[in-house]
């Protein structure tokens, strides 16, 4: 279960249990840790633009591989046809 709580609400709850200065210190600590975490995630996680660029490059690579496969399939089948015709001509 996820509970959404503002800093003020958290402060009020902690103030009753810990006291004002301790609650303020704890809320400040939690806020700074969340901010640091967000900053690290923004540096590490890819953006939509990064993913779009990778998708474009991947599509180009896939197209190149498909063309290469078609070329080699054509060469293979031509070799098979030539071999079959050669065997028929020999017998």
N, CA, C and O atoms as a Tinker XYZ file with bonds, in Angstrom:
   364  protein
     1  N      0.840000   -1.174000    0.000000    73     2
     2  CA     0.000000    0.000000    0.000000    64     1     3
     3  C      0.887000    1.239000    0.000000    63     2     4     5
     4  O      1.793000    1.344000    0.826000    81     3
     5  N      0.645000    2.167000   -0.902000    73     3     6
     6  CA     1.429000    3.388000   -1.022000    64     5     7
     7  C      0.670000    4.523000   -0.355000    63     6     8     9
     8  O     -0.507000    4.752000   -0.631000    81     7
     9  N      1.362000    5.223000    0.521000    73     7    10
    10  CA     0.754000    6.361000    1.198000    64     9    11
    11  C      1.454000    7.618000    0.715000    63    10    12    13
    12  O      2.663000    7.756000    0.902000    81    11
    13  N      0.725000    8.537000    0.099000    73    11    14
    14  CA     1.275000    9.808000   -0.322000    64    13    15
    15  C      1.151000   10.797000    0.816000    63    14    16    17
    16  O      0.076000   11.004000    1.378000    81    15
    17  N      2.288000   11.405000    1.142000    73    15    18
    18  CA     2.290000   12.287000    2.291000    64    17    19
    19  C      3.189000   13.471000    1.974000    63    18    20    21
    20  O      4.282000   13.290000    1.439000    81    19
    21  N      2.753000   14.662000    2.293000    73    19    22
    22  CA     3.584000   15.833000    2.074000    64    21    23
    23  C      4.614000   15.939000    3.190000    63    22    24    25
    24  O      4.504000   15.282000    4.225000    81    23
    25  N      5.616000   16.781000    2.958000    73    23    26
    26  CA     6.639000   16.997000    3.978000    64    25    27
    27  C      6.020000   17.531000    5.262000    63    26    28    29
    28  O      6.424000   17.165000    6.365000    81    27
    29  N      5.037000   18.400000    5.096000    73    27    30
    30  CA     4.409000   18.999000    6.269000    64    29    31
    31  C      3.672000   17.947000    7.092000    63    30    32    33
    32  O      3.755000   17.938000    8.320000    81    31
    33  N      2.951000   17.061000    6.408000    73    31    34
    34  CA     2.239000   16.005000    7.124000    64    33    35
    35  C      3.215000   15.072000    7.848000    63    34    36    37
    36  O      2.984000   14.682000    8.992000    81    35
    37  N      4.297000   14.726000    7.170000    73    35    38
    38  CA     5.313000   13.889000    7.784000    64    37    39
    39  C      5.921000   14.594000    8.992000    63    38    40    41
    40  O      6.130000   13.983000   10.041000    81    39
    41  N      6.201000   15.881000    8.834000    73    39    42
    42  CA     6.756000   16.660000    9.935000    64    41    43
    43  C      5.818000   16.667000   11.140000    63    42    44    45
    44  O      6.254000   16.499000   12.279000    81    43
    45  N      4.523000   16.864000   10.875000    73    43    46
    46  CA     3.550000   16.915000   11.975000    64    45    47
    47  C      3.489000   15.579000   12.722000    63    46    48    49
    48  O      3.424000   15.556000   13.951000    81    47
    49  N      3.510000   14.490000   11.991000    73    47    50
    50  CA     3.456000   13.167000   12.624000    64    49    51
    51  C      4.721000   12.915000   13.443000    63    50    52    53
    52  O      4.656000   12.463000   14.586000    81    51
    53  N      5.872000   13.214000   12.841000    73    51    54
    54  CA     7.131000   12.977000   13.542000    64    53    55
    55  C      7.312000   13.922000   14.723000    63    54    56    57
    56  O      7.914000   13.548000   15.729000    81    55
    57  N      6.796000   15.141000   14.608000    73    55    58
    58  CA     6.919000   16.118000   15.690000    64    57    59
    59  C      6.242000   15.616000   16.961000    63    58    60    61
    60  O      6.731000   15.832000   18.069000    81    59
    61  N      5.122000   14.950000   16.782000    73    59    62
    62  CA     4.411000   14.410000   17.944000    64    61    63
    63  C      5.207000   13.305000   18.623000    63    62    64    65
    64  O      5.167000   13.169000   19.846000    81    63
    65  N      5.933000   12.513000   17.831000    73    63    66
    66  CA     6.663000   11.362000   18.378000    64    65    67
    67  C      8.082000   11.728000   18.836000    63    66    68    69
    68  O      8.546000   11.261000   19.876000    81    67
    69  N      8.769000   12.577000   18.039000    73    67    70
    70  CA    10.182000   12.822000   18.277000    64    69    71
    71  C     10.500000   14.191000   18.861000    63    70    72    73
    72  O     11.515000   14.360000   19.538000    81    71
    73  N      9.669000   15.131000   18.611000    73    71    74
    74  CA     9.972000   16.510000   18.977000    64    73    75
    75  C     10.235000   17.321000   17.729000    63    74    76    77
    76  O     10.482000   16.759000   16.662000    81    75
    77  N     10.186000   18.639000   17.850000    73    75    78
    78  CA    10.246000   19.503000   16.674000    64    77    79
    79  C     11.601000   19.468000   15.973000    63    78    80    81
    80  O     11.658000   19.292000   14.755000    81    79
    81  N     12.673000   19.628000   16.707000    73    79    82
    82  CA    13.992000   19.694000   16.058000    64    81    83
    83  C     14.375000   18.347000   15.439000    63    82    84    85
    84  O     14.944000   18.318000   14.348000    81    83
    85  N     14.083000   17.257000   16.098000    73    83    86
    86  CA    14.401000   15.934000   15.555000    64    85    87
    87  C     13.557000   15.635000   14.315000    63    86    88    89
    88  O     14.053000   15.075000   13.337000    81    87
    89  N     12.288000   16.009000   14.364000    73    87    90
    90  CA    11.407000   15.791000   13.211000    64    89    91
    91  C     11.871000   16.614000   12.023000    63    90    92    93
    92  O     11.880000   16.128000   10.892000    81    91
    93  N     12.257000   17.860000   12.275000    73    91    94
    94  CA    12.741000   18.720000   11.186000    64    93    95
    95  C     14.023000   18.151000   10.588000    63    94    96    97
    96  O     14.189000   18.145000    9.368000    81    95
    97  N     14.928000   17.673000   11.436000    73    95    98
    98  CA    16.172000   17.079000   10.948000    64    97    99
    99  C     15.894000   15.825000   10.125000    63    98   100   101
   100  O     16.518000   15.624000    9.083000    81    99
   101  N     14.981000   14.991000   10.567000    73    99   102
   102  CA    14.659000   13.759000    9.844000    64   101   103
   103  C     14.006000   14.055000    8.504000    63   102   104   105
   104  O     14.340000   13.424000    7.501000    81   103
   105  N     13.078000   15.009000    8.472000    73   103   106
   106  CA    12.419000   15.367000    7.209000    64   105   107
   107  C     13.438000   15.965000    6.242000    63   106   108   109
   108  O     13.400000   15.670000    5.048000    81   107
   109  N     14.341000   16.795000    6.739000    73   107   110
   110  CA    15.388000   17.370000    5.882000    64   109   111
   111  C     16.298000   16.282000    5.332000    63   110   112   113
   112  O     16.683000   16.319000    4.163000    81   111
   113  N     16.639000   15.318000    6.172000    73   111   114
   114  CA    17.484000   14.216000    5.740000    64   113   115
   115  C     16.807000   13.394000    4.641000    63   114   116   117
   116  O     17.425000   13.069000    3.627000    81   115
   117  N     15.547000   13.065000    4.849000    73   115   118
   118  CA    14.800000   12.283000    3.858000    64   117   119
   119  C     14.693000   13.058000    2.550000    63   118   120   121
   120  O     14.874000   12.485000    1.476000    81   119
   121  N     14.400000   14.359000    2.629000    73   119   122
   122  CA    14.314000   15.183000    1.419000    64   121   123
   123  C     15.637000   15.205000    0.655000    63   122   124   125
   124  O     15.653000   15.087000   -0.570000    81   123
   125  N     16.734000   15.356000    1.375000    73   123   126
   126  CA    18.038000   15.404000    0.702000    64   125   127
   127  C     18.374000   14.061000    0.058000    63   126   128   129
   128  O     18.935000   14.027000   -1.038000    81   127
   129  N     18.042000   12.965000    0.718000    73   127   130
   130  CA    18.299000   11.645000    0.133000    64   129   131
   131  C     17.464000   11.415000   -1.123000    63   130   132   133
   132  O     17.953000   10.859000   -2.106000    81   131
   133  N     16.212000   11.841000   -1.088000    73   131   134
   134  CA    15.352000   11.701000   -2.265000    64   133   135
   135  C     15.886000   12.550000   -3.408000    63   134   136   137
   136  O     15.912000   12.097000   -4.552000    81   135
   137  N     16.312000   13.772000   -3.116000    73   135   138
   138  CA    16.861000   14.655000   -4.155000    64   137   139
   139  C     18.130000   14.058000   -4.744000    63   138   140   141
   140  O     18.306000   14.060000   -5.962000    81   139
   141  N     19.021000   13.545000   -3.892000    73   139   142
   142  CA    20.250000   12.922000   -4.380000    64   141   143
   143  C     19.934000   11.718000   -5.266000    63   142   144   145
   144  O     20.557000   11.529000   -6.311000    81   143
   145  N     18.974000   10.916000   -4.849000    73   143   146
   146  CA    18.559000    9.752000   -5.632000    64   145   147
   147  C     18.025000   10.174000   -6.998000    63   146   148   149
   148  O     18.357000    9.565000   -8.016000    81   147
   149  N     17.204000   11.211000   -7.016000    73   147   150
   150  CA    16.643000   11.704000   -8.283000    64   149   151
   151  C     17.733000   12.234000   -9.194000    63   150   152   153
   152  O     17.694000   12.002000  -10.402000    81   151
   153  N     18.717000   12.949000   -8.631000    73   151   154
   154  CA    19.819000   13.470000   -9.433000    64   153   155
   155  C     20.628000   12.339000  -10.064000    63   154   156   157
   156  O     21.000000   12.413000  -11.235000    81   155
   157  N     20.898000   11.291000   -9.283000    73   155   158
   158  CA    21.645000   10.140000   -9.808000    64   157   159
   159  C     20.836000    9.457000  -10.909000    63   158   160   161
   160  O     21.387000    9.103000  -11.951000    81   159
   161  N     19.542000    9.272000  -10.686000    73   159   162
   162  CA    18.697000    8.612000  -11.689000    64   161   163
   163  C     18.633000    9.413000  -12.977000    63   162   164   165
   164  O     18.624000    8.827000  -14.059000    81   163
   165  N     18.589000   10.723000  -12.892000    73   163   166
   166  CA    18.544000   11.549000  -14.099000    64   165   167
   167  C     19.819000   11.425000  -14.919000    63   166   168   169
   168  O     19.787000   11.557000  -16.142000    81   167
   169  N     20.943000   11.173000  -14.253000    73   167   170
   170  CA    22.206000   11.015000  -14.969000    64   169   171
   171  C     22.337000    9.628000  -15.587000    63   170   172   173
   172  O     22.992000    9.472000  -16.617000    81   171
   173  N     21.727000    8.628000  -14.977000    73   171   174
   174  CA    21.913000    7.235000  -15.402000    64   173   175
   175  C     20.833000    6.761000  -16.362000    63   174   176   177
   176  O     21.133000    6.076000  -17.339000    81   175
   177  N     19.590000    7.113000  -16.099000    73   175   178
   178  CA    18.483000    6.589000  -16.888000    64   177   179
   179  C     18.402000    7.274000  -18.254000    63   178   180   181
   180  O     18.629000    8.479000  -18.360000    81   179
   181  N     18.078000    6.505000  -19.298000    73   179   182
   182  CA    17.955000    7.107000  -20.624000    64   181   183
   183  C     16.679000    7.924000  -20.744000    63   182   184   185
   184  O     15.675000    7.641000  -20.091000    81   183
   185  N     16.741000    8.945000  -21.594000    73   183   186
   186  CA    15.566000    9.772000  -21.855000    64   185   187
   187  C     14.825000    9.212000  -23.062000    63   186   188   189
   188  O     15.303000    8.288000  -23.720000    81   187
   189  N     13.673000    9.769000  -23.345000    73   187   190
   190  CA    12.905000    9.333000  -24.521000    64   189   191
   191  C     13.695000    9.590000  -25.796000    63   190   192   193
   192  O     13.632000    8.799000  -26.737000    81   191
   193  N     14.442000   10.697000  -25.831000    73   191   194
   194  CA    15.246000   11.012000  -27.019000    64   193   195
   195  C     16.360000    9.989000  -27.206000    63   194   196   197
   196  O     16.654000    9.591000  -28.333000    81   195
   197  N     16.985000    9.559000  -26.105000    73   195   198
   198  CA    18.035000    8.542000  -26.188000    64   197   199
   199  C     17.476000    7.241000  -26.760000    63   198   200   201
   200  O     18.086000    6.617000  -27.627000    81   199
   201  N     16.320000    6.850000  -26.265000    73   199   202
   202  CA    15.693000    5.608000  -26.726000    64   201   203
   203  C     15.286000    5.716000  -28.187000    63   202   204   205
   204  O     15.432000    4.756000  -28.943000    81   203
   205  N     14.777000    6.880000  -28.591000    73   203   206
   206  CA    14.377000    7.074000  -29.990000    64   205   207
   207  C     15.585000    6.963000  -30.914000    63   206   208   209
   208  O     15.494000    6.358000  -31.982000    81   207
   209  N     16.724000    7.547000  -30.508000    73   207   210
   210  CA    17.939000    7.446000  -31.326000    64   209   211
   211  C     18.380000    5.993000  -31.450000    63   210   212   213
   212  O     18.755000    5.542000  -32.532000    81   211
   213  N     18.335000    5.264000  -30.344000    73   211   214
   214  CA    18.729000    3.855000  -30.383000    64   213   215
   215  C     17.794000    3.034000  -31.261000    63   214   216   217
   216  O     18.233000    2.144000  -31.990000    81   215
   217  N     16.499000    3.341000  -31.186000    73   215   218
   218  CA    15.540000    2.625000  -32.036000    64   217   219
   219  C     15.847000    2.875000  -33.504000    63   218   220   221
   220  O     15.791000    1.949000  -34.312000    81   219
   221  N     16.169000    4.106000  -33.859000    73   219   222
   222  CA    16.495000    4.435000  -35.253000    64   221   223
   223  C     17.724000    3.681000  -35.725000    63   222   224   225
   224  O     17.739000    3.129000  -36.825000    81   223
   225  N     18.758000    3.658000  -34.889000    73   223   226
   226  CA    19.979000    2.934000  -35.256000    64   225   227
   227  C     19.712000    1.448000  -35.359000    63   226   228   229
   228  O     20.263000    0.783000  -36.236000    81   227
   229  N     18.876000    0.911000  -34.481000    73   227   230
   230  CA    18.551000   -0.505000  -34.516000    64   229   231
   231  C     17.791000   -0.864000  -35.794000    63   230   232   233
   232  O     18.048000   -1.902000  -36.403000    81   231
   233  N     16.856000   -0.003000  -36.196000    73   231   234
   234  CA    16.109000   -0.261000  -37.435000    64   233   235
   235  C     17.040000   -0.280000  -38.638000    63   234   236   237
   236  O     16.861000   -1.103000  -39.536000    81   235
   237  N     18.026000    0.604000  -38.676000    73   235   238
   238  CA    18.994000    0.626000  -39.779000    64   237   239
   239  C     19.802000   -0.666000  -39.780000    63   238   240   241
   240  O     20.009000   -1.271000  -40.832000    81   239
   241  N     20.253000   -1.086000  -38.610000    73   239   242
   242  CA    21.032000   -2.328000  -38.523000    64   241   243
   243  C     20.206000   -3.532000  -38.978000    63   242   244   245
   244  O     20.706000   -4.391000  -39.705000    81   243
   245  N     18.956000   -3.594000  -38.554000    73   243   246
   246  CA    18.085000   -4.703000  -38.950000    64   245   247
   247  C     17.909000   -4.712000  -40.458000    63   246   248   249
   248  O     17.945000   -5.773000  -41.081000    81   247
   249  N     17.719000   -3.540000  -41.051000    73   247   250
   250  CA    17.583000   -3.446000  -42.509000    64   249   251
   251  C     18.833000   -3.930000  -43.218000    63   250   252   253
   252  O     18.748000   -4.625000  -44.231000    81   251
   253  N     20.009000   -3.562000  -42.684000    73   251   254
   254  CA    21.269000   -4.010000  -43.283000    64   253   255
   255  C     21.402000   -5.527000  -43.212000    63   254   256   257
   256  O     21.821000   -6.163000  -44.179000    81   255
   257  N     21.045000   -6.104000  -42.068000    73   255   258
   258  CA    21.146000   -7.551000  -41.897000    64   257   259
   259  C     20.176000   -8.270000  -42.835000    63   258   260   261
   260  O     20.516000   -9.298000  -43.421000    81   259
   261  N     18.964000   -7.721000  -42.972000    73   259   262
   262  CA    18.002000   -8.358000  -43.884000    64   261   263
   263  C     18.532000   -8.362000  -45.310000    63   262   264   265
   264  O     18.420000   -9.370000  -46.007000    81   263
   265  N     19.107000   -7.248000  -45.754000    73   263   266
   266  CA    19.649000   -7.173000  -47.119000    64   265   267
   267  C     20.792000   -8.172000  -47.297000    63   266   268   269
   268  O     20.891000   -8.844000  -48.323000    81   267
   269  N     21.650000   -8.257000  -46.285000    73   267   270
   270  CA    22.766000   -9.202000  -46.361000    64   269   271
   271  C     22.269000  -10.648000  -46.419000    63   270   272   273
   272  O     22.804000  -11.458000  -47.176000    81   271
   273  N     21.257000  -10.971000  -45.631000    73   271   274
   274  CA    20.696000  -12.325000  -45.642000    64   273   275
   275  C     20.074000  -12.656000  -46.991000    63   274   276   277
   276  O     20.256000  -13.762000  -47.501000    81   275
   277  N     19.351000  -11.721000  -47.567000    73   275   278
   278  CA    18.726000  -11.961000  -48.881000    64   277   279
   279  C     19.802000  -12.215000  -49.932000    63   278   280   281
   280  O     19.658000  -13.100000  -50.775000    81   279
   281  N     20.892000  -11.427000  -49.876000    73   279   282
   282  CA    21.986000  -11.611000  -50.836000    64   281   283
   283  C     22.570000  -13.019000  -50.717000    63   282   284   285
   284  O     22.747000  -13.701000  -51.726000    81   283
   285  N     22.868000  -13.458000  -49.496000    73   283   286
   286  CA    23.478000  -14.769000  -49.316000    64   285   287
   287  C     22.501000  -15.901000  -49.617000    63   286   288   289
   288  O     22.909000  -16.961000  -50.091000    81   287
   289  N     21.221000  -15.687000  -49.347000    73   287   290
   290  CA    20.228000  -16.703000  -49.720000    64   289   291
   291  C     20.179000  -16.855000  -51.237000    63   290   292   293
   292  O     20.091000  -17.974000  -51.743000    81   291
   293  N     20.235000  -15.747000  -51.964000    73   291   294
   294  CA    20.229000  -15.797000  -53.428000    64   293   295
   295  C     21.458000  -16.550000  -53.946000    63   294   296   297
   296  O     21.349000  -17.385000  -54.844000    81   295
   297  N     22.622000  -16.249000  -53.375000    73   295   298
   298  CA    23.854000  -16.933000  -53.792000    64   297   299
   299  C     23.752000  -18.432000  -53.496000    63   298   300   301
   300  O     24.143000  -19.253000  -54.326000    81   299
   301  N     23.229000  -18.794000  -52.321000    73   299   302
   302  CA    23.078000  -20.201000  -51.960000    64   301   303
   303  C     22.152000  -20.913000  -52.939000    63   302   304   305
   304  O     22.490000  -21.985000  -53.441000    81   303
   305  N     21.001000  -20.336000  -53.212000    73   303   306
   306  CA    20.041000  -21.009000  -54.097000    64   305   307
   307  C     20.532000  -21.080000  -55.530000    63   306   308   309
   308  O     20.237000  -22.051000  -56.228000    81   307
   309  N     21.266000  -20.088000  -55.985000    73   307   310
   310  CA    21.838000  -20.159000  -57.335000    64   309   311
   311  C     22.857000  -21.299000  -57.405000    63   310   312   313
   312  O     22.938000  -22.009000  -58.407000    81   311
   313  N     23.624000  -21.463000  -56.340000    73   311   314
   314  CA    24.569000  -22.586000  -56.285000    64   313   315
   315  C     23.859000  -23.921000  -56.309000    63   314   316   317
   316  O     24.311000  -24.863000  -56.959000    81   315
   317  N     22.739000  -24.003000  -55.594000    73   315   318
   318  CA    21.967000  -25.237000  -55.581000    64   317   319
   319  C     21.389000  -25.538000  -56.963000    63   318   320   321
   320  O     21.428000  -26.681000  -57.420000    81   319
   321  N     20.859000  -24.520000  -57.620000    73   319   322
   322  CA    20.295000  -24.708000  -58.968000    64   321   323
   323  C     21.388000  -25.125000  -59.939000    63   322   324   325
   324  O     21.186000  -26.029000  -60.750000    81   323
   325  N     22.551000  -24.471000  -59.863000    73   323   326
   326  CA    23.656000  -24.818000  -60.767000    64   325   327
   327  C     24.110000  -26.259000  -60.524000    63   326   328   329
   328  O     24.375000  -27.000000  -61.470000    81   327
   329  N     24.197000  -26.648000  -59.254000    73   327   330
   330  CA    24.588000  -28.030000  -58.952000    64   329   331
   331  C     23.579000  -29.030000  -59.454000    63   330   332   333
   332  O     23.955000  -30.070000  -59.993000    81   331
   333  N     22.295000  -28.737000  -59.287000    73   331   334
   334  CA    21.241000  -29.641000  -59.753000    64   333   335
   335  C     21.255000  -29.748000  -61.272000    63   334   336   337
   336  O     21.150000  -30.847000  -61.816000    81   335
   337  N     21.382000  -28.627000  -61.956000    73   335   338
   338  CA    21.443000  -28.640000  -63.429000    64   337   339
   339  C     22.675000  -29.422000  -63.883000    63   338   340   341
   340  O     22.609000  -30.195000  -64.839000    81   339
   341  N     23.800000  -29.216000  -63.192000    73   339   342
   342  CA    25.021000  -29.962000  -63.541000    64   341   343
   343  C     24.839000  -31.455000  -63.399000    63   342   344   345
   344  O     25.279000  -32.216000  -64.261000    81   343
   345  N     24.186000  -31.898000  -62.306000    73   343   346
   346  CA    23.931000  -33.330000  -62.111000    64   345   347
   347  C     22.991000  -33.874000  -63.172000    63   346   348   349
   348  O     23.188000  -34.988000  -63.658000    81   347
   349  N     21.990000  -33.120000  -63.534000    73   347   350
   350  CA    21.049000  -33.581000  -64.577000    64   349   351
   351  C     21.765000  -33.708000  -65.905000    63   350   352   353
   352  O     21.516000  -34.649000  -66.658000    81   351
   353  N     22.653000  -32.769000  -66.202000    73   351   354
   354  CA    23.367000  -32.817000  -67.480000    64   353   355
   355  C     24.334000  -34.009000  -67.529000    63   354   356   357
   356  O     24.536000  -34.595000  -68.593000    81   355
   357  N     24.925000  -34.367000  -66.396000    73   355   358
   358  CA    25.877000  -35.473000  -66.368000    64   357   359
   359  C     25.157000  -36.797000  -66.601000    63   358   360   361
   360  O     25.683000  -37.660000  -67.304000    81   359
   361  N     23.987000  -36.977000  -66.038000    73   359   362
   362  CA    23.250000  -38.250000  -66.186000    64   361   363
   363  C     22.346000  -38.153000  -67.337000    63   362   364
   364  O     21.632000  -39.107000  -67.644000    81   363
